[in-house]
Amino acid sequence: MGIFAATPQGRYLRVNRAQAAIYGYDSPEEMLRLVTDIPAQIYLDPGERDRIMAMLEADGRIVNLETQRKTKSGGRIWINLNMRAVPGADGQTAFFEGFSMDITRRKRAELASQESQAELRKLWKAVENSPATIVITDASGIIQYVNPHFTALTGYTFQEAQGHTPRILKSDVHPAEFFQDMWRALLSGAVWRGEICNRKKNGDLYWELASISPIIGEDGAITNFVAVKEDITDRMRQDMKLKRALSELQAIFNASSVGIAYMNAALSVVRINNRLDELFGYDDQALHELGIGVLFPSPEHFQDFARTHLERMALGEMIKTELQLRSRSGHLVWCSVAARLLDAVNPELGSIWVFDDITARIDLENMRAEVERIMRHDLKAPLNGIINLPGLIAAEGPLTDDQRSMLDMVRDAGMRMLDQTELSLDLYRMESGPYELTPTAVDLRQVADRACEVL
């Protein structure tokens, strides 16, 4: 305990060794020699002297005043101060005397405790108001605490959950091995993270993203477990919907009757469906390595195609054309090819290409063209001979009425065949495109008479 006496003017008269040590001086003599102005050299707050003088004037003494002071080195300490005014013969204060104790360690501990309490209060508020479920158990898994969000989510109150294990939430969705792996990790001191399906008090299932941490005591043993869990039920539902949609899309993708290829922005193949593999004999890895140009009969064909169409596709247009492509075996395949960017605003997302095998249609069109050629050249020439022959026979000599009637029948039959041939050619032209309609007046009665005659 430091003991001192000081003048009203602020200079020490005497100090003991403890007083000098409290303020960092080597001896009482050093403190008396160096401290010539107590308020300026010792007080931390310049206004403290006035307050102390006011208290001494009012009560004559100061009891257990806790205040901060400066040491010789400029450091700060806390002291407990007791002090009284000693009057002289004239009744005025002759000097002050008192004692002080260094309470710096205790005050620091109190301040640290107050700060810790404030931090704990903030932490407690955060836990109580957390939008996540927080569960604390002992080392054996018995629930000791649940926050209000646990009750809001599961329907179990704190009283209903306390004393039970988290098995009250068990959904039977996960196998026993799931929980065995979890406990194995936790008992080893590791943090376990994963997705858990639990069951509410009303029986509804819900999903949580959980992080469970063991709390280790000073002796290295596990004292508690803390689980922080986020409700991800909506996200899991969306994920399941997305997975189902992707599964359906994958089934449609591979069951499609047309070849489909997804390419990145550099026109490098990322993925193809089964039909495209069947058409050309390349899987997606082979096409990724070789490039889409391998399907064209020659590099020149691909360059012509690129110049004609790819610039339009880069502008956001859908390109559509018919090409003769080559399979891995060298077989030529006619395809209707359509392609467009997935997103014209974000071309880096790539493009979708569709290849429809139209070889059979092209072959049919070629066959029709051949038939049209045959009808135009190989049939019409003999028909002209048949139609003109009756006239030539009639010009050679007199004919009986029966002979003339038979020749007319031959000519009429030839004309009908010629009409049918022309009609067939018109149908072909309608289907292939070059037909031009020329409307003419028709006598319906004559058409009906002719039909009756033919039938």
C-alpha positions as CSV (number, residue, x, y, z in Angstrom):
1,M,0.0,0.0,0.0
2,G,1.4,3.3,-1.1
3,I,1.4,6.1,1.6
4,F,1.9,9.7,0.8
5,A,1.6,13.3,2.0
6,A,1.3,16.3,-0.4
7,T,1.0,20.1,-0.2
8,P,-2.2,21.8,-1.5
9,Q,0.0,23.2,-4.2
10,G,0.6,19.7,-5.7
11,R,4.0,18.6,-4.4
12,Y,4.8,15.5,-2.4
13,L,6.1,15.9,1.1
14,R,6.8,12.3,1.7
15,V,6.1,8.9,0.0
16,N,6.8,5.4,1.1
17,R,8.6,2.8,-1.0
18,A,5.4,1.2,-2.1
19,Q,4.0,4.5,-3.4
20,A,7.2,5.1,-5.4
21,A,7.0,1.5,-6.8
22,I,3.4,1.9,-7.8
23,Y,4.3,4.8,-10.1
24,G,7.5,3.2,-11.4
25,Y,10.1,5.1,-9.4
26,D,13.2,3.3,-8.0
27,S,13.0,4.9,-4.6
28,P,11.0,7.4,-2.5
29,E,13.8,9.9,-2.9
30,E,13.7,9.7,-6.7
31,M,9.9,10.3,-6.7
32,L,10.2,13.3,-4.4
33,R,13.0,14.7,-6.5
34,L,11.4,14.2,-9.9
35,V,7.7,14.8,-9.2
36,T,7.4,18.6,-8.8
37,D,3.8,19.0,-10.1
38,I,1.5,16.2,-9.1
39,P,-1.5,17.2,-11.3
40,A,0.7,17.6,-14.4
41,Q,2.9,14.6,-13.9
42,I,0.6,12.1,-12.1
43,Y,-2.9,12.8,-13.1
44,L,-4.1,11.4,-16.4
45,D,-7.1,13.7,-16.6
46,P,-6.2,17.4,-16.1
47,G,-9.6,18.1,-14.7
48,E,-9.3,15.5,-12.0
49,R,-7.6,17.9,-9.5
50,D,-10.6,20.2,-9.5
51,R,-13.0,17.3,-8.8
52,I,-10.8,15.9,-6.0
53,M,-10.5,19.4,-4.4
54,A,-14.3,19.7,-4.6
55,M,-14.8,16.4,-2.9
56,L,-12.3,17.2,-0.1
57,E,-13.8,20.6,0.5
58,A,-17.3,19.0,0.7
59,D,-16.5,15.9,2.8
60,G,-13.0,16.4,4.1
61,R,-12.0,13.1,2.7
62,I,-12.1,10.7,-0.3
63,V,-12.8,7.0,0.2
64,N,-12.1,4.2,-2.3
65,L,-11.9,6.4,-5.4
66,E,-10.9,4.4,-8.4
67,T,-9.1,6.5,-11.0
68,Q,-6.4,6.3,-13.6
69,R,-2.9,7.7,-13.2
70,K,0.4,8.1,-15.1
71,T,3.6,6.3,-14.3
72,K,7.1,7.5,-14.6
73,S,7.4,5.9,-18.1
74,G,4.1,7.3,-19.3
75,G,2.1,4.1,-18.8
76,R,-1.4,4.0,-17.4
77,I,-2.4,2.4,-14.1
78,W,-5.6,2.1,-12.1
79,I,-5.4,3.0,-8.3
80,N,-7.8,2.9,-5.4
81,L,-7.3,6.2,-3.6
82,N,-8.1,7.2,0.0
83,M,-7.2,10.7,1.1
84,R,-8.0,13.4,3.7
85,A,-7.3,17.0,4.2
86,V,-5.2,17.8,7.4
87,P,-5.9,21.3,8.7
88,G,-3.3,23.6,10.2
89,A,-3.4,25.9,13.3
90,D,-5.3,28.5,11.3
91,G,-8.0,26.1,10.3
92,Q,-6.9,26.0,6.6
93,T,-5.7,22.8,4.9
94,A,-2.0,22.4,5.7
95,F,-1.5,19.2,3.6
96,F,-3.1,16.1,2.3
97,E,-2.4,12.6,3.3
98,G,-3.6,9.3,2.1
99,F,-2.9,5.8,0.7
100,S,-3.4,4.2,-2.6
101,M,-3.3,0.6,-4.0
102,D,-2.5,-0.5,-7.5
103,I,-5.7,-2.2,-8.8
104,T,-4.6,-2.2,-12.5
105,R,-4.8,-6.0,-12.8
106,R,-8.2,-6.2,-11.3
107,K,-9.6,-3.3,-13.4
108,R,-8.2,-4.8,-16.6
109,A,-9.8,-8.1,-15.6
110,E,-13.1,-6.4,-14.9
111,L,-12.9,-4.5,-18.2
112,A,-12.0,-7.7,-20.1
113,S,-14.9,-9.4,-18.3
114,Q,-17.2,-6.6,-19.3
115,E,-16.1,-6.8,-22.9
116,S,-16.5,-10.5,-22.8
117,Q,-19.9,-10.2,-21.4
118,A,-20.8,-7.7,-24.1
119,E,-19.4,-10.0,-26.7
120,L,-21.4,-12.9,-25.2
121,R,-24.6,-10.9,-25.2
122,K,-24.0,-10.0,-28.8
123,L,-23.3,-13.6,-29.6
124,W,-26.3,-14.8,-27.7
125,K,-28.5,-12.3,-29.6
126,A,-27.1,-13.6,-32.9
127,V,-27.8,-17.2,-31.9
128,E,-31.3,-16.4,-30.7
129,N,-32.2,-14.4,-33.8
130,S,-30.3,-16.6,-36.3
131,P,-32.2,-17.6,-39.4
132,A,-30.3,-20.9,-39.1
133,T,-31.2,-23.8,-36.8
134,I,-28.7,-24.1,-33.9
135,V,-28.5,-27.2,-31.7
136,I,-26.0,-27.8,-28.8
137,T,-25.7,-31.3,-27.3
138,D,-23.4,-32.8,-24.7
139,A,-20.7,-35.3,-25.6
140,S,-23.3,-38.2,-25.8
141,G,-25.6,-36.3,-28.1
142,I,-28.2,-35.2,-25.6
143,I,-29.8,-31.9,-26.6
144,Q,-29.0,-29.1,-24.2
145,Y,-30.0,-26.1,-26.2
146,V,-32.0,-25.2,-29.4
147,N,-32.6,-21.7,-30.7
148,P,-36.0,-20.3,-31.5
149,H,-35.6,-21.0,-35.2
150,F,-35.3,-24.7,-34.4
151,T,-38.8,-24.5,-32.9
152,A,-40.2,-22.4,-35.8
153,L,-38.8,-25.0,-38.3
154,T,-39.4,-28.3,-36.6
155,G,-42.4,-27.6,-34.3
156,Y,-40.5,-28.9,-31.2
157,T,-40.2,-26.5,-28.3
158,F,-37.0,-26.2,-26.3
159,Q,-38.7,-28.2,-23.5
160,E,-39.7,-30.9,-25.9
161,A,-36.3,-31.2,-27.4
162,Q,-34.2,-30.9,-24.3
163,G,-33.0,-34.2,-22.9
164,H,-33.6,-36.0,-26.2
165,T,-31.1,-36.8,-29.0
166,P,-31.4,-35.4,-32.5
167,R,-33.0,-38.8,-33.4
168,I,-36.4,-37.2,-32.7
169,L,-35.9,-35.7,-36.1
170,K,-35.0,-38.9,-37.8
171,S,-36.7,-39.3,-41.2
172,D,-35.5,-42.9,-42.2
173,V,-34.4,-41.4,-45.5
174,H,-30.7,-42.1,-44.8
175,P,-29.2,-45.5,-44.2
176,A,-27.5,-46.4,-40.9
177,E,-24.1,-46.1,-42.6
178,F,-24.8,-42.4,-43.2
179,F,-25.0,-41.7,-39.4
180,Q,-22.1,-44.1,-38.6
181,D,-19.8,-42.1,-41.0
182,M,-21.0,-38.9,-39.4
183,W,-20.2,-40.0,-35.8
184,R,-16.9,-41.5,-36.9
185,A,-15.9,-38.1,-38.2
186,L,-17.2,-36.1,-35.2
187,L,-15.6,-38.4,-32.6
188,S,-12.3,-38.0,-34.4
189,G,-12.5,-34.3,-33.7
190,A,-13.3,-33.3,-37.3
191,V,-16.1,-31.0,-38.5
192,W,-18.9,-32.9,-40.4
193,R,-20.7,-31.1,-43.2
194,G,-23.5,-32.5,-45.3
195,E,-27.1,-32.5,-46.3
196,I,-29.6,-34.2,-44.0
197,C,-33.3,-35.0,-44.5
198,N,-35.2,-34.7,-41.2
199,R,-38.8,-35.0,-40.1
200,K,-40.8,-32.2,-38.4
201,K,-43.1,-32.8,-35.4
202,N,-46.1,-32.8,-37.8
203,G,-44.5,-35.5,-40.0
204,D,-43.4,-33.3,-42.9
205,L,-39.9,-34.0,-44.3
206,Y,-37.4,-31.2,-44.8
207,W,-33.8,-30.9,-45.9
208,E,-31.0,-29.1,-44.1
209,L,-27.4,-28.2,-45.0
210,A,-25.6,-29.0,-41.7
211,S,-22.3,-28.2,-40.2
212,I,-21.6,-30.1,-36.9
213,S,-18.5,-29.2,-34.9
214,P,-17.1,-31.0,-31.8
215,I,-16.2,-28.7,-28.8
216,I,-12.9,-29.8,-27.3
217,G,-12.2,-29.2,-23.5
218,E,-8.8,-28.2,-22.0
219,D,-8.1,-31.9,-21.3
220,G,-8.5,-32.6,-25.1
221,A,-11.8,-34.5,-24.6
222,I,-15.0,-33.7,-26.5
223,T,-17.5,-31.8,-24.2
224,N,-20.2,-30.8,-26.6
225,F,-21.3,-30.8,-30.2
226,V,-22.7,-27.7,-32.0
227,A,-24.9,-28.1,-35.1
228,V,-25.7,-25.1,-37.4
229,K,-28.2,-26.1,-40.0
230,E,-29.8,-24.2,-42.9
231,D,-33.2,-25.1,-44.3
232,I,-32.6,-26.0,-48.0
233,T,-35.9,-27.8,-48.6
234,D,-36.9,-25.4,-51.4
235,R,-33.5,-25.7,-53.0
236,M,-33.6,-29.5,-52.9
237,R,-37.1,-29.5,-54.5
238,Q,-35.8,-27.2,-57.2
239,D,-32.7,-29.4,-57.6
240,M,-34.9,-32.5,-57.9
241,K,-37.2,-30.8,-60.4
242,L,-34.1,-29.8,-62.4
243,K,-32.6,-33.3,-62.3
244,R,-35.9,-34.7,-63.4
245,A,-36.2,-32.2,-66.2
246,L,-32.6,-32.8,-67.2
247,S,-33.2,-36.6,-67.2
248,E,-36.3,-36.1,-69.4
249,L,-34.4,-33.8,-71.7
250,Q,-31.5,-36.3,-71.9
251,A,-34.0,-39.1,-72.8
252,I,-35.5,-36.8,-75.5
253,F,-32.1,-35.8,-76.6
254,N,-30.9,-39.3,-77.2
255,A,-34.3,-40.7,-78.5
256,S,-34.6,-37.9,-81.1
257,S,-34.9,-39.1,-84.7
258,V,-32.6,-36.2,-85.8
259,G,-28.9,-35.8,-85.0
260,I,-28.2,-33.0,-82.4
261,A,-24.8,-31.4,-81.5
262,Y,-24.0,-28.8,-78.9
263,M,-20.9,-26.7,-79.8
264,N,-19.1,-24.1,-77.9
265,A,-18.3,-20.6,-79.2
266,A,-15.2,-21.9,-81.1
267,L,-17.4,-24.4,-82.9
268,S,-15.8,-27.3,-81.1
269,V,-18.2,-30.1,-80.4
270,V,-19.1,-30.5,-76.7
271,R,-21.8,-33.1,-76.9
272,I,-23.8,-35.1,-79.5
273,N,-26.8,-37.4,-79.2
274,N,-27.0,-41.1,-80.2
275,R,-28.7,-40.3,-83.5
276,L,-25.8,-38.2,-84.7
277,D,-23.4,-40.9,-83.8
278,E,-25.5,-43.4,-85.8
279,L,-25.5,-41.1,-88.8
280,F,-21.8,-40.4,-89.1
281,G,-20.1,-42.9,-86.9
282,Y,-18.3,-40.4,-84.7
283,D,-18.8,-40.0,-80.9
284,D,-18.6,-36.6,-79.2
285,Q,-15.0,-37.1,-78.2
286,A,-13.9,-37.9,-81.8
287,L,-15.8,-34.9,-83.2
288,H,-14.4,-32.7,-80.4
289,E,-10.9,-33.6,-81.5
290,L,-11.5,-33.6,-85.3
291,G,-13.9,-30.7,-85.6
292,I,-17.2,-30.4,-87.4
293,G,-15.4,-29.9,-90.7
294,V,-14.6,-33.6,-90.8
295,L,-18.2,-34.3,-91.8
296,F,-17.9,-32.3,-95.0
297,P,-16.7,-34.1,-98.2
298,S,-13.6,-31.8,-98.4
299,P,-12.1,-28.8,-96.6
300,E,-13.2,-26.6,-99.5
301,H,-16.9,-27.6,-98.9
302,F,-16.6,-26.6,-95.2
303,Q,-14.9,-23.3,-96.1
304,D,-17.7,-22.5,-98.6
305,F,-20.3,-23.4,-95.9
306,A,-18.5,-21.3,-93.3
307,R,-18.4,-18.2,-95.6
308,T,-22.0,-18.5,-96.6
309,H,-23.7,-19.3,-93.2
310,L,-21.6,-18.8,-90.1
311,E,-21.4,-15.1,-90.3
312,R,-25.3,-15.0,-90.4
313,M,-25.4,-17.2,-87.4
314,A,-23.0,-14.9,-85.5
315,L,-25.6,-12.2,-86.1
316,G,-28.2,-14.2,-84.3
317,E,-30.0,-15.7,-87.3
318,M,-31.0,-19.3,-87.6
319,I,-29.2,-20.9,-90.5
320,K,-30.9,-23.7,-92.5
321,T,-29.6,-25.5,-95.5
322,E,-29.2,-28.9,-97.2
323,L,-25.8,-30.5,-97.4
324,Q,-24.2,-33.7,-98.6
325,L,-22.0,-34.8,-95.7
326,R,-19.6,-37.8,-95.3
327,S,-19.8,-40.4,-92.6
328,R,-16.7,-42.0,-91.0
329,S,-17.1,-45.0,-93.3
330,G,-17.0,-42.7,-96.4
331,H,-20.8,-43.0,-97.0
332,L,-22.4,-39.8,-98.3
333,V,-25.4,-38.6,-96.4
334,W,-27.8,-35.9,-97.4
335,C,-28.8,-33.8,-94.4
336,S,-31.0,-30.8,-93.7
337,V,-28.8,-28.8,-91.3
338,A,-30.2,-26.1,-89.0
339,A,-28.2,-24.2,-86.4
340,R,-28.5,-21.2,-84.1
341,L,-26.8,-19.6,-81.1
342,L,-28.3,-20.5,-77.7
343,D,-28.3,-16.8,-76.8
344,A,-27.5,-14.1,-79.4
345,V,-26.6,-11.7,-76.6
346,N,-24.2,-14.2,-75.1
347,P,-22.6,-16.0,-78.0
348,E,-20.0,-17.6,-75.6
349,L,-22.8,-20.0,-74.6
350,G,-22.4,-21.8,-77.9
351,S,-24.8,-23.1,-80.4
352,I,-27.2,-26.0,-81.2
353,W,-27.0,-27.9,-84.5
354,V,-29.6,-30.3,-85.9
355,F,-28.9,-32.8,-88.6
356,D,-31.9,-34.5,-90.3
357,D,-31.1,-37.3,-92.7
358,I,-33.0,-36.5,-95.9
359,T,-31.1,-39.0,-98.1
360,A,-34.4,-41.0,-98.7
361,R,-36.2,-37.8,-99.7
362,I,-33.4,-36.8,-102.1
363,D,-33.4,-40.3,-103.6
364,L,-37.2,-40.1,-104.1
365,E,-36.9,-36.7,-105.7
366,N,-34.2,-38.0,-108.0
367,M,-36.4,-41.0,-108.8
368,R,-39.4,-38.6,-109.5
369,A,-37.2,-36.6,-111.8
370,E,-36.2,-39.7,-113.6
371,V,-39.8,-40.7,-114.0
372,E,-40.7,-37.2,-115.2
373,R,-37.9,-37.5,-117.8
374,I,-39.2,-40.9,-118.9
375,M,-42.8,-39.6,-119.1
376,R,-41.7,-36.5,-120.9
377,H,-39.4,-38.2,-123.5
378,D,-39.9,-42.0,-123.5
379,L,-43.8,-42.0,-123.3
380,K,-44.9,-38.9,-125.1
381,A,-43.0,-39.8,-128.3
382,P,-44.8,-43.2,-128.9
383,L,-48.1,-41.6,-127.9
384,N,-47.7,-39.0,-130.6
385,G,-47.3,-41.9,-133.1
386,I,-50.4,-43.6,-131.8
387,I,-52.4,-40.4,-131.9
388,N,-51.3,-39.5,-135.5
389,L,-51.6,-43.0,-136.9
390,P,-55.5,-43.1,-137.3
391,G,-55.3,-39.8,-139.4
392,L,-52.6,-41.3,-141.6
393,I,-54.6,-44.6,-142.1
394,A,-57.8,-42.6,-142.9
395,A,-55.9,-40.5,-145.6
396,E,-54.8,-43.7,-147.4
397,G,-58.2,-44.8,-148.7
398,P,-61.9,-45.1,-148.2
399,L,-63.0,-46.6,-144.8
400,T,-66.1,-48.1,-143.6
401,D,-68.0,-46.5,-140.7
402,D,-66.9,-49.2,-138.4
403,Q,-63.3,-48.8,-139.4
404,R,-63.5,-45.0,-138.9
405,S,-65.1,-45.5,-135.5
406,M,-62.3,-47.9,-134.4
407,L,-59.7,-45.4,-135.6
408,D,-61.4,-42.7,-133.6
409,M,-61.3,-44.9,-130.5
410,V,-57.6,-45.4,-131.0
411,R,-57.0,-41.7,-131.3
412,D,-59.2,-40.9,-128.3
413,A,-57.4,-43.5,-126.2
414,G,-54.1,-42.0,-127.2
415,M,-55.3,-38.5,-126.3
416,R,-56.5,-39.7,-122.9
417,M,-53.1,-41.2,-122.3
418,L,-51.4,-38.0,-123.3
419,D,-53.7,-36.0,-121.0
420,Q,-52.9,-38.3,-118.1
421,T,-49.2,-38.0,-118.8
422,E,-49.5,-34.2,-118.8
423,L,-51.5,-34.2,-115.6
424,S,-48.8,-36.4,-113.9
425,L,-46.2,-34.0,-115.0
426,D,-48.2,-31.1,-113.6
427,L,-48.5,-32.9,-110.3
428,Y,-44.7,-33.5,-110.3
429,R,-44.1,-29.8,-111.0
430,M,-46.5,-28.8,-108.2
431,E,-44.5,-30.9,-105.7
432,S,-41.1,-29.9,-106.9
433,G,-41.9,-26.2,-107.3
434,P,-41.7,-25.0,-111.0
435,Y,-45.4,-25.4,-111.8
436,E,-47.1,-22.2,-113.0
437,L,-50.9,-22.0,-112.9
438,T,-52.6,-20.9,-116.2
439,P,-56.4,-20.6,-115.5
440,T,-58.7,-21.5,-118.4
441,A,-62.5,-21.7,-118.8
442,V,-64.0,-25.2,-118.4
443,D,-67.3,-26.6,-119.7
444,L,-68.6,-28.6,-116.8
445,R,-71.3,-30.4,-118.8
446,Q,-68.6,-31.5,-121.3
447,V,-66.4,-32.8,-118.5
448,A,-69.4,-34.7,-117.1
449,D,-70.3,-36.2,-120.5
450,R,-66.7,-37.3,-121.0
451,A,-66.6,-38.9,-117.6
452,C,-69.8,-40.9,-118.4
453,E,-68.5,-41.9,-121.7
454,V,-65.2,-43.1,-120.3
455,L,-66.9,-45.0,-117.5
